[in-house]
């Protein structure tokens, strides 16, 4: 359904994203994970033409065989909402504060589908019920500021799925929510994907969230896809040192089997340093400089190594045994997977 080849996103002299190959099959859930500033959101937003205006996108992004790179804003706008839905990180900023919830959900229906006013009204109620908002009729006339964070995000999801898209892009939709609300949103997204055979591209910096939601994972650092493959394979047998470091820094690994008591007074595992600023990434492997396993060869661009089960990584000095770390997911129930 989605095929990305040699994607490059540049702002001025800086290349923000450089993805050689990334695919998403119909109905599949793909998680994109990495620290803030790694290029996750830029990659996702470039698919639907929502990158910054001064960004230049080249390469190929095909959706159901149709090339998206180079399409006019008008033609991309026709695809957004109808065929590809987008859920943003901050629903309160994404929602119009002057419009009632029902009108905002109906807007996508009005723009993309030939429906009468009564049909749109009925569909809005159906959508609000589908995203599990209690007493959906009462939400139709509310304004965004009258809703909780979790309710706002459910309204955003209702808007994104209104026209029955084949692909849903969710850009860190649970970051600002507490753990209990986050669990409900994750279960909802998985359920919607399964019930509607809808592909999901889920962006997060949290490996636990990715494990709970995604069937396939892509690890991004410095705008490069450094490791990808089935989620279980990547987490249980990670090869790239950045993936390994992300897993080690996951609280589920840091606490271990002995629980929090065993770690009292001890430092949690971290990735040393910080993601470099724009233009500050080194040549060769972008993780070079922060990696404790760096070798001289890392100054050169690493090739893609392909393993079993479509597991791919780019590392000169890989973790041969893979990661034995445990990653705690976010509590999505087995029935929702």
Residue, then its C-alpha position, 0 to 999 in steps of 0.5 A: x500500500x505504501x512504498x517509500x524509496x530514496x526519500x530525502x527531505x532537505x531544509x536549506x543545506x541540511x538533509x533532515x530525512x534520508x530513507x532508502x526503503x520503507x514499506x507498509x502493507x494494507x491493514x498493517x501497523x508500522x511503528x516509527x520510533x526514535x528520540x525527539x529530533x530524530x526525524x520521525x515526524x518529518x518522515x510521516x508528515x512528508x507522506x501527506x505534504x505537511x512538511x514545513x513550506x521551506x522543505x524540499x522533498x525528493x525521491x518516491x512515496x507511492x500510495x497504492x501505486x500513485x506517486x505522492x511526491x510532486x503532487x500539487x497541494x490541491x491534489x494532496x488535500x483530496x487524498x488527506x482525509x479521504x484516503x489517508x487520515x492524520x491524528x496529530x500529537x496535540x489535539x487541542x491545537x489541531x482542533x478549531x476552538x471556535x467550532x463545535x465538535x459535531x461540525x468539525x467531524x462533519x467537515x471531512x464528510x462534507x469535503x470528501x463524500x457526497x452526503x446529505x445533511x441528515x446523512x452527515x449528522x447520523x455519520x457524526x454520531x456513529x463516529x463519536x460512538x465508534x471512538x467510544x465517547x459516552x453519550x455521543x449526542x452530548x458531545x456534538x454541541x461541545x467545544x474542544x476546550x470543554x473536553x478532557x485530553x483523552x476526549x479531544x484525542x478521540x474526536x481527532x481520531x473520529x475526524x481522521x477515520x470519518x471517510x474510511x481511510x486506508x491509512x492512518x498516520x498517528x503522530x505521537x497521539x498519546x504523548x500528552x496523556x496520562x497512562x490510563x487514558x493512553x492505554x485506552x487510545x492505543x487499544x482504540x487504534x489497534x481495534x480500528x485497524x483490525x476491524x477496518x483493515x486499516x493500515x497505521x503508521x504510528x510515530x512514537x519515542x516510546x518503545x513500550x507504546x510501539x510494542x503494544x501497537x505495531x506489528x512492524x517497527x522502523x527505528x530512525x536516528x538522524x533521519x536515517x532508518x537504522x533498523x527495521x523488521x517485525x516488532x518482536x524480532x527487532x526488540x528481541x534480537x536488535x542489532x543496531x547499537x542505537x536500537x539496543x541503547x533505546x531498549x536498554x533505556x526502557x524502564x521495563x529493562x532498567x527495573x528488571x525482574x527484581x522490581x523497583x526496590x532493587x534499583x533504589x539508589x542506582x542510576x537508570x540506563x540512559x543514552x549518553x549525550x543528546x540528539x545533535x542540532x540541525x547540521x550537527x550530525x557526524x558523517x558516516x553512522x549518525x549515532x557515531x559520537x554517542x555510541x560506546x561501541x564506535x569503531x573507526x569504520x563508523x566514519x563511513x556510511x554503513x550498508x543495509x544488512x538484510x537478515x531473516x524475517x525481513x530484518x534489516x539494519x545499518x551498523x558496522x559493529x552490530x550487537x551480534x547476540x541481539x538484545x536480551x532486554x525486556x521492553x514493557x508494553x503499554x497494556x494493550x490487551x491481547x484481545x485488541x491485538 
